[in-house]
């Protein structure tokens, strides 16, 4: 689901179905990274970002995502592009 705000910004969300219907997805879904349902992306000025999200056991999992939110595999990222959620 994509939501457009009054200022024209668009944000993508993904919600669970079935047992946890209506709750925002946490983690990887279809190759994209979500936290509390919101798609996590690198800033538009960056090609990639390191994003850490809290997983179910209380520790953080770090992912490399591009500016469309897709998780990158086998990628080396240069520079301090780290964001913890």
Backbone bond lengths (Angstrom), bond angles and torsions (degrees), N, CA, C in turn:
res aa  C-N    CA-C-N  psi(-1)  N-CA   C-N-CA  omega(-1)  CA-C   N-CA-C  phi
1 X - - - 1.436 - - 1.528 107.65 -
2 X 1.319 116.71 132.71 1.455 121.64 176.64 1.527 108.87 -111.12
3 X 1.325 115.73 130.98 1.462 122.47 -179.41 1.521 108.11 -112.70
4 X 1.321 116.22 129.49 1.467 120.75 176.56 1.515 108.81 -104.43
5 X 1.334 115.32 125.14 1.460 121.07 -179.48 1.522 109.97 -84.50
6 X 1.315 116.69 171.11 1.451 122.31 -177.91 1.519 114.02 -60.38
7 X 1.346 117.30 -28.55 1.464 120.82 -179.60 1.528 112.33 -87.02
8 X 1.343 117.63 3.23 1.460 120.92 177.75 1.516 114.73 95.28
9 X 1.332 118.01 -9.07 1.466 120.83 177.20 1.523 110.00 -68.73
10 X 1.336 115.37 138.76 1.456 120.72 178.56 1.524 109.42 -113.25
11 X 1.334 116.13 136.61 1.452 122.57 179.46 1.517 108.48 -128.19
12 X 1.342 116.21 136.82 1.457 121.45 -179.22 1.524 109.94 -101.95
13 X 1.330 115.85 136.49 1.457 123.23 178.82 1.523 109.57 -127.35
14 X 1.333 115.87 155.25 1.459 121.60 174.87 1.521 107.72 -135.51
15 X 1.337 116.18 125.86 1.461 121.28 -178.14 1.520 110.64 -114.03
16 X 1.327 115.58 145.65 1.463 121.70 -179.70 1.521 111.47 -67.67
17 X 1.328 114.13 157.70 1.454 122.10 173.60 1.523 107.99 -121.24
18 X 1.297 117.89 168.29 1.465 121.35 176.80 1.512 112.63 78.92
19 X 1.334 116.58 -131.59 1.462 122.69 -174.95 1.524 112.51 -57.76
20 X 1.324 117.61 -40.37 1.475 121.83 -178.06 1.519 111.34 -106.81
21 X 1.309 117.55 36.46 1.465 123.10 -176.27 1.528 111.58 -55.34
22 X 1.319 115.50 134.83 1.458 121.91 176.78 1.512 115.22 89.39
23 X 1.318 118.01 -12.33 1.472 121.03 178.92 1.522 109.21 -86.47
24 X 1.300 116.65 142.45 1.457 121.48 177.98 1.516 111.78 -66.94
25 X 1.312 116.34 139.41 1.457 122.61 -179.82 1.522 110.61 -73.01
26 X 1.332 116.40 139.16 1.462 123.08 172.14 1.516 107.77 -115.36
27 X 1.332 117.01 129.20 1.456 120.83 177.32 1.516 112.18 105.61
28 X 1.333 114.95 -154.37 1.457 122.20 -173.00 1.520 110.37 -92.58
29 X 1.314 116.57 131.72 1.463 122.74 174.88 1.517 107.49 -139.53
30 X 1.335 116.60 118.66 1.474 122.80 178.57 1.529 112.61 55.72
31 X 1.349 116.49 34.75 1.456 120.79 176.79 1.520 114.86 84.53
32 X 1.336 117.88 3.59 1.465 122.56 179.22 1.521 109.06 -116.03
33 X 1.341 117.13 153.32 1.459 122.44 -177.26 1.524 110.59 -102.43
34 X 1.348 115.45 127.55 1.467 122.10 179.50 1.517 110.02 -124.47
35 X 1.325 115.43 145.46 1.455 121.51 172.37 1.518 107.98 -133.64
36 X 1.332 115.93 120.82 1.462 122.97 -175.75 1.533 110.28 52.30
37 X 1.317 115.70 36.59 1.453 121.96 177.01 1.510 115.36 89.45
38 X 1.318 118.47 -18.55 1.469 121.91 -176.12 1.529 110.65 -89.38
39 X 1.331 115.92 132.35 1.456 121.73 177.10 1.519 109.74 -65.24
40 X 1.333 116.37 128.64 1.467 121.88 179.53 1.520 108.63 -96.17
41 X 1.330 116.86 128.57 1.454 122.40 -175.88 1.515 111.03 -136.01
42 X 1.337 115.51 156.85 1.466 120.30 169.35 1.528 107.34 -71.75
43 X 1.319 117.27 155.15 1.461 120.72 175.63 1.517 109.66 -59.17
44 X 1.327 116.38 152.92 1.463 120.47 -178.36 1.521 112.38 -61.55
45 X 1.336 117.57 -23.80 1.465 120.96 178.76 1.533 112.59 -84.13
46 X 1.333 117.15 -8.33 1.466 122.10 -178.81 1.520 110.20 -111.27
47 X 1.305 114.88 151.51 1.457 118.81 177.04 1.529 111.02 -84.69
48 X 1.339 116.15 -39.62 1.455 122.32 -179.84 1.522 110.38 -137.98
49 X 1.342 116.05 160.55 1.464 121.74 173.62 1.520 108.53 -146.35
50 X 1.328 116.15 148.26 1.458 122.13 170.99 1.521 106.56 -91.32
51 X 1.327 116.49 123.73 1.460 120.81 -179.41 1.519 108.16 -125.90
52 X 1.328 115.63 126.12 1.457 121.85 179.13 1.520 108.90 -107.69
53 X 1.336 115.98 129.69 1.460 119.78 176.38 1.523 108.99 -124.39
54 X 1.311 114.88 151.01 1.459 121.80 179.75 1.520 108.75 -72.85
55 X 1.332 116.57 127.31 1.462 118.77 177.86 1.523 110.13 -96.65
56 X 1.307 117.25 -178.64 1.461 122.68 -172.83 1.517 115.98 -63.40
57 X 1.326 119.06 -22.09 1.472 119.83 -177.13 1.528 113.38 -100.38
58 X 1.333 117.90 14.24 1.459 121.21 174.72 1.518 116.01 89.66
59 X 1.320 118.12 2.04 1.464 120.65 177.22 1.530 108.92 -110.56
60 X 1.325 116.04 170.20 1.463 120.96 -177.96 1.527 111.37 -99.85
61 X 1.309 115.46 143.17 1.462 123.62 173.83 1.528 106.45 -114.60
62 X 1.327 117.72 129.78 1.457 121.91 -177.77 1.523 110.28 -105.98
63 X 1.322 115.59 135.48 1.459 122.80 -179.26 1.521 109.97 -126.23
64 X 1.317 116.88 153.14 1.463 122.70 170.43 1.521 106.05 -101.54
65 X 1.333 116.67 119.50 1.464 121.01 179.58 1.521 109.94 -123.76
66 X 1.326 116.42 152.79 1.457 120.24 176.88 1.528 109.56 -95.20
67 X 1.331 117.11 -174.79 1.463 119.53 -174.95 1.524 113.71 -76.62
68 X 1.335 118.02 0.25 1.460 119.91 171.26 1.533 110.96 -103.74
69 X 1.350 117.30 -3.45 1.451 121.95 177.42 1.509 114.31 95.70
70 X 1.326 117.61 -2.67 1.469 120.85 -179.81 1.525 109.56 -74.64
71 X 1.328 115.50 137.73 1.458 121.37 178.39 1.516 109.22 -75.07
72 X 1.316 115.71 132.53 1.461 121.93 178.71 1.519 109.10 -98.09
73 X 1.312 116.37 134.76 1.459 121.35 178.89 1.515 109.08 -113.69
74 X 1.332 115.85 146.25 1.461 121.78 -179.84 1.526 111.89 55.23
75 X 1.333 116.41 46.51 1.456 122.18 -176.68 1.521 109.95 -119.96
76 X 1.330 116.26 137.80 1.453 121.98 173.25 1.522 107.53 -103.18
77 X 1.330 116.71 127.75 1.460 121.67 -178.58 1.516 108.52 -113.36
78 X 1.332 116.53 131.46 1.460 121.54 178.53 1.520 109.24 -103.51
79 X 1.320 116.24 139.82 1.457 120.51 175.89 1.518 112.38 97.73
80 X 1.358 116.61 161.75 1.468 122.44 -176.60 1.526 112.12 -83.95
81 X 1.300 118.31 83.10 1.464 122.16 -179.28 1.517 108.49 -116.95
82 X 1.335 118.02 62.93 1.449 122.95 -173.65 1.507 110.33 -114.12
83 X 1.336 116.66 135.31 1.454 121.78 179.25 1.524 107.70 -138.62
84 X 1.339 117.98 125.45 1.459 121.80 179.42 1.500 109.28 -107.39
85 X 1.319 116.08 132.38 1.469 121.04 -177.98 1.516 108.84 -110.99
